[in-house]
Amino acid sequence: MQEFFIQLETASFLHCCQWCPAGEPIGVVQLVHGVAEHVARYAPFAAFLTQRGYLVVGEDHPGHGKSVGEGEQLGYLAGGWREAVRGIHLLLTKTRREYPNVPYYLLGHSMGSFLVRTYLYTYHAPLAGVILSGTGWQNPALLRLGRGLAKAEALRHGEHGTSRLLQRLAFGAYNHAFAPNRTAYDWISSDSAAVDDYCADPLCGFDPTVQLYGEMFYGMAQNQKRDNLSKMQRSLPVHFLSGSLDPVGNMGQGVLETVEAFQAAGMEEVTCQLYEGMRHEPLNEVGREAVYGDILLWLQAHKKPGK
C-alpha cells in the first residue's frame, strides 16, 4: 500500500491510500469510506481487486483516519459536506490523470455512499460505473429534525462538541434488532471478529461532532431532492448492494426506495443486490467472498470507460 497526501482549500490535507496490481491496471476502483472509520479498513477487499488487475485508491475524509492533523479533531468534517465531496473529486482527478485510458469506478459505503450520491449530481466525471453500499432513503421529517437539533446542540456544546441526543437520533436504534447485544456495533456485521476489529481500532467508532451530524443530515436531505436527482448523468450504470438486515437501509426497504428514486430520475441502468441475513457491512460479513465475487462480475461487465 502506498500513502500520500492531497491538500484541500481549508489548508487541511487528505490522507490517501493506493493499492497497485502487479502489472498495468485494467481499471481503477476508488473507495469512499463511511463515518467513524477510515479507508485502510478496506485493505482485504483492495487486495482482492489488485490480484485481479485493478488499481484501488481511497482517501480518509476530513476528520477521519490519518487526515486528522496536529490541532485538528477526529470527527469534525472540516470544510463541511461539500468539501468532503470535493476531496473525492481531487483524488479522482489526480488518479484519472495518471491512468486516463482504463475504466474508472466509484464505490461508496455508508456515509461514503451518501457522499458519492452528492458527487453524482455535482460533478460529471468520466466514470464507467458506481457502486453504492449500505445506503438508504431517509424520512425527510427526521432529516429536518436532525438539522434543527444539530443547530440547537451547537449552541449548547459548540460545533466541535459531541451530543448524546444526536448520537441516539442517528444510530441509537440500529442495535435494537440484534439484541441481546454483545457490543455497541453488532449492527455492522454478524461476523464477531470483524466487529471486534472495528471496536479495537482507535480510528473507528468515535463520536462524531455536532457539526458532522449537521453536515450529514444536510447532505442526505440534498440527495433526496428531485432537482438534484435529475442532474445525474443518466447513462451512468449504478449498482446498489446491501445486507437485508442493514438498519441504515431500513432492512432493505430504504435501499429499494433509493433505487426507485434513481429510476424515476431517468437513470438508465440501475441494479440492486440485497444479501440475505447480512447487516451493514457486506464487505466484512460472513460470506463476504460472494459479495467480492459479485462486485468483480459487475466491474467486468462494465468495462467501457466513461465519457
Summary of the structure (lengths in Angstrom):
residues: 307
radius of gyration: 18.1
end to end distance: 29.0
largest distance: 54.5
contacts: 1073
relative contact order: 0.15
helix: 44%
strand: 16%
